[in-house]
Amino acid sequence: MKKAELTRLNILQKAYELIYTKGYQATSIDEIIATTKVTKGAFYYHFKNKDEMGIAVVNEVLRSASIGSDFRLSEIINLDPVETIYNMMYKLLMENKFMKVEYGCPISNLVQEMTPWHENFRQALKKEADEWEHRLITILENGKKHSFIREDVNTKQATFFILSGYWGIRNFGKLQNDQSVYIYYLNELKIFLKNLR
């Protein structure tokens, strides 16, 4: 990786950490520059403004931590979706080092903070959410084809239920500052998924 690419990546990663812990609007360009130890000129070489950088954080940094990023769709598509989806959520909640219980889900945080007033953020976050949705629907639809899932299951509806539960329990985890609340969601998720058989 070239020096310029490394500098850009460093800016995005440090910016992500600040945004995740403090919120987007509370994070200043000056803080990002101080944390990364790059010059103001270097920052503006890579990004026109804070919003361009913020959207790059969504598109590049958050994508690497998104749902099922550890699972290649081509490798899991024909597996039992009940086990696959449960394992994805378990890893995301209980084993993911990228996200901290006290700060919740970074995508959900940005949805709440930015989408009411910033269309470009809304579009970037919607794209990320659409990928989550597509991944789960694909897994469930293939589960139907291989008789793991009942034919009458509405896979889009099931997907929205799974994702809304995930985002909700992340908020409860943040509120309680306790990862153990995730177990409540995971236990109910297991029951829900088994009922799709």
C-alpha positions as CSV (number, residue, x, y, z in Angstrom):
1,M,0.0,0.0,0.0
2,K,1.3,3.4,-0.9
3,K,2.0,6.1,1.7
4,A,-0.9,8.3,0.5
5,E,-3.3,5.2,0.8
6,L,-2.0,4.5,4.3
7,T,-2.5,8.1,5.3
8,R,-6.0,8.0,4.0
9,L,-6.8,4.7,5.7
10,N,-5.3,6.0,9.0
11,I,-7.5,9.1,8.8
12,L,-10.6,7.0,8.2
13,Q,-9.8,4.5,11.0
14,K,-9.1,7.2,13.6
15,A,-12.1,9.3,12.5
16,Y,-14.3,6.2,12.9
17,E,-13.0,5.7,16.5
18,L,-13.8,9.3,17.4
19,I,-17.2,9.3,15.7
20,Y,-18.1,5.9,17.3
21,T,-17.3,7.1,20.8
22,K,-18.4,10.8,20.6
23,G,-20.8,11.0,17.7
24,Y,-20.4,12.5,14.3
25,Q,-21.4,16.0,15.0
26,A,-19.3,16.2,18.2
27,T,-16.2,15.2,16.3
28,S,-14.2,18.0,14.7
29,I,-11.8,17.9,11.8
30,D,-9.2,19.4,14.2
31,E,-9.6,16.4,16.6
32,I,-9.2,14.0,13.7
33,I,-6.1,15.8,12.5
34,A,-4.7,15.8,16.1
35,T,-5.4,12.1,16.5
36,T,-3.9,11.0,13.2
37,K,-1.0,13.4,13.4
38,V,-1.4,14.4,9.8
39,T,-1.4,18.0,8.6
40,K,-4.5,19.9,7.7
41,G,-3.2,19.9,4.1
42,A,-3.0,16.1,4.1
43,F,-6.5,15.8,5.4
44,Y,-7.9,18.1,2.7
45,Y,-5.8,16.3,0.1
46,H,-7.8,13.2,0.7
47,F,-11.2,14.7,1.6
48,K,-12.9,17.9,0.5
49,N,-14.7,18.3,3.8
50,K,-15.8,16.4,7.0
51,D,-18.9,15.1,5.3
52,E,-17.0,13.5,2.4
53,M,-14.7,11.8,5.0
54,G,-17.7,10.7,7.1
55,I,-19.4,9.0,4.1
56,A,-16.1,7.3,3.3
57,V,-16.1,6.0,6.9
58,V,-19.5,4.5,6.2
59,N,-18.5,3.1,2.8
60,E,-15.1,1.8,3.7
61,V,-14.6,1.3,7.5
62,L,-18.1,0.3,8.6
63,R,-18.5,-2.1,5.7
64,S,-15.6,-4.2,7.0
65,A,-17.5,-4.7,10.3
66,S,-20.9,-5.2,8.9
67,I,-23.2,-8.1,9.3
68,G,-21.7,-11.4,8.1
69,S,-18.5,-9.7,6.9
70,D,-16.6,-12.8,8.3
71,F,-18.8,-15.0,6.1
72,R,-18.5,-15.1,2.3
73,L,-22.0,-15.4,0.9
74,S,-20.8,-17.9,-1.7
75,E,-19.5,-20.2,1.1
76,I,-22.6,-20.1,3.3
77,I,-25.4,-19.8,0.9
78,N,-26.3,-23.5,0.8
79,L,-25.8,-24.1,4.5
80,D,-28.6,-24.4,7.1
81,P,-29.8,-20.7,7.4
82,V,-31.0,-21.3,11.0
83,E,-27.5,-22.1,12.2
84,T,-25.8,-19.6,9.8
85,I,-27.8,-16.6,10.8
86,Y,-27.7,-17.4,14.5
87,N,-23.9,-17.8,14.3
88,M,-23.6,-14.5,12.3
89,M,-25.5,-12.7,15.0
90,Y,-23.7,-14.4,17.9
91,K,-20.3,-13.4,16.4
92,L,-21.4,-9.9,15.7
93,L,-22.7,-9.4,19.3
94,M,-20.5,-11.5,21.4
95,E,-17.1,-11.8,19.6
96,N,-16.8,-8.7,17.4
97,K,-13.9,-6.6,18.7
98,F,-14.7,-3.7,16.3
99,M,-17.9,-2.8,18.2
100,K,-18.1,-2.0,21.9
101,V,-21.2,-2.6,24.0
102,E,-21.1,0.9,25.6
103,Y,-21.2,2.6,22.2
104,G,-23.8,0.4,20.5
105,C,-24.1,-0.2,16.7
106,P,-22.1,2.4,14.8
107,I,-24.5,2.2,11.8
108,S,-27.6,2.5,14.0
109,N,-25.9,5.4,15.8
110,L,-25.3,7.2,12.5
111,V,-28.8,6.5,11.2
112,Q,-30.3,8.1,14.3
113,E,-27.8,11.1,14.3
114,M,-27.5,11.9,10.6
115,T,-30.3,10.6,8.4
116,P,-32.9,13.2,9.4
117,W,-30.9,16.1,8.0
118,H,-28.2,14.7,5.6
119,E,-29.3,13.0,2.4
120,N,-25.9,11.7,1.4
121,F,-25.4,10.0,4.8
122,R,-28.9,8.6,4.5
123,Q,-28.1,7.1,1.1
124,A,-24.7,5.7,2.3
125,L,-26.3,4.1,5.4
126,K,-29.3,2.8,3.4
127,K,-26.8,1.1,1.0
128,E,-25.2,-0.6,3.9
129,A,-28.6,-1.6,5.4
130,D,-29.7,-2.9,2.0
131,E,-26.6,-5.1,1.9
132,W,-27.5,-6.6,5.3
133,E,-31.1,-7.1,4.0
134,H,-29.9,-8.7,0.7
135,R,-27.5,-11.1,2.5
136,L,-30.1,-12.4,5.0
137,I,-32.9,-12.7,2.4
138,T,-30.5,-14.6,0.1
139,I,-29.6,-17.0,2.9
140,L,-33.2,-17.5,3.8
141,E,-34.4,-18.0,0.1
142,N,-31.7,-20.5,-0.4
143,G,-32.8,-22.2,2.8
144,K,-36.2,-22.6,1.2
145,K,-34.7,-24.1,-2.0
146,H,-32.9,-26.7,0.1
147,S,-35.9,-27.4,2.4
148,F,-34.3,-25.9,5.5
149,I,-37.0,-23.2,5.7
150,R,-40.7,-23.5,5.1
151,E,-42.1,-22.4,1.8
152,D,-44.6,-20.0,3.3
153,V,-42.0,-17.9,5.1
154,N,-41.9,-14.3,4.0
155,T,-38.1,-13.9,3.9
156,K,-38.2,-10.1,3.7
157,Q,-40.4,-9.9,6.7
158,A,-38.3,-12.3,8.7
159,T,-35.1,-10.3,7.7
160,F,-36.6,-7.0,8.9
161,F,-37.6,-8.7,12.2
162,I,-34.0,-10.1,12.7
163,L,-32.4,-6.8,11.9
164,S,-34.7,-4.6,13.9
165,G,-34.1,-7.0,16.9
166,Y,-30.3,-6.7,16.4
167,W,-30.3,-2.9,16.2
168,G,-32.6,-2.7,19.2
169,I,-30.6,-5.0,21.4
170,R,-27.5,-3.0,20.5
171,N,-29.3,0.0,22.0
172,F,-30.2,-1.9,25.1
173,G,-26.6,-3.0,25.5
174,K,-25.5,0.6,25.2
175,L,-28.1,1.7,27.7
176,Q,-27.2,-1.0,30.2
177,N,-23.5,-1.0,29.4
178,D,-23.7,-4.8,29.7
179,Q,-23.1,-7.4,27.0
180,S,-25.2,-9.9,28.9
181,V,-28.4,-8.4,27.6
182,Y,-27.4,-9.6,24.1
183,I,-28.2,-13.1,25.4
184,Y,-31.9,-12.3,25.6
185,Y,-32.0,-11.4,21.9
186,L,-29.9,-14.4,20.9
187,N,-32.1,-16.8,22.9
188,E,-35.3,-15.4,21.3
189,L,-33.6,-15.3,17.9
190,K,-32.8,-19.0,18.1
191,I,-36.5,-19.8,18.8
192,F,-37.6,-17.5,16.0
193,L,-35.2,-19.1,13.5
194,K,-36.2,-22.6,14.5
195,N,-39.9,-21.7,13.9
196,L,-39.0,-20.9,10.3
197,R,-38.4,-24.6,9.7
